[in-house]
Amino acid sequence: MSAIFPSPEWVTSLSDKLNSDEKYGQTAHKWEGDLMFLIEPGDGLEEEMQIYLDLWHGKCRDGYIVEKGKDQEAAFVLQAAYGNFSRVLTGKLDPMQAMMTRKLKVQGSMAYMMRNVPTVLEFVRCAQEITDSYIGQEV
């Protein structure tokens, strides 16, 4: 099932995909750390959005769009303009290149993330597989 990013349906679809994808589950079996997408406005997205994902040992225990004005902490925060997230999710921008060029800013332990590159890449693959190609057209 595909869903438009960013939307509650996309978060649900990603959570379901992560929980059912055998390869992700095996690769991420040692991952411990929740994740926040901090999506900056632009390219049709009019205001900042935050998506929270509780990732633990190859499963997504929870995922939701953070209510405007609410504070949510996470071990890792990925911050980028909507257009850069869109390019990663449609395969037009390599996620590792995006991090290294700061088109995708990372808060949290870069050492931990770099030790777990296969997990990061499997996460991105799952996100790409559920993301509708309509992305970036209209929010």
TAQUIBEL-V339295 format. One record per pair of residues at least 12 apart in sequence whose C-alpha atoms are under 7 Angstrom apart, sorted by the first residue. I is the first residue (numbers start at 1). GAP is how many residues later the second one is. Records with the same first field share a line. If there is no record, write none. Layout:
I->GAP  GAP
This chain:
1->12  129
2->128  129  130
3->127  128  129
4->127  128  130  131
5->126  130
8->56  57
11->52  53
13->117
14->113  116
15->45  48
17->109
18->41  42  108
19->40  41
24->34  98  99
25->33  34
26->32
27->91  92
28->29  30  91
29->28  29
30->27
31->25  26  27
32->23  24  25
33->22  23  42  43
34->19  20  21  40  41  42
35->17  18  19  39  40  41  42
36->14  15  16  17  38  40  41  42
37->13  14  15  40  41  42
38->12  13  39  40  41  42
39->40  41  42  43
40->40  41  42
41->40  41
42->39  40  41
43->39  40  93
44->94  95
45->37  94
50->15  16
51->13  14  15
52->12  13  14
75->33
76->30  31  32
77->29  30  31
78->26  27  28  29
79->25  26  27
80->23  24  25
83->53
84->19
86->49  50
89->38  39  42
90->38  43
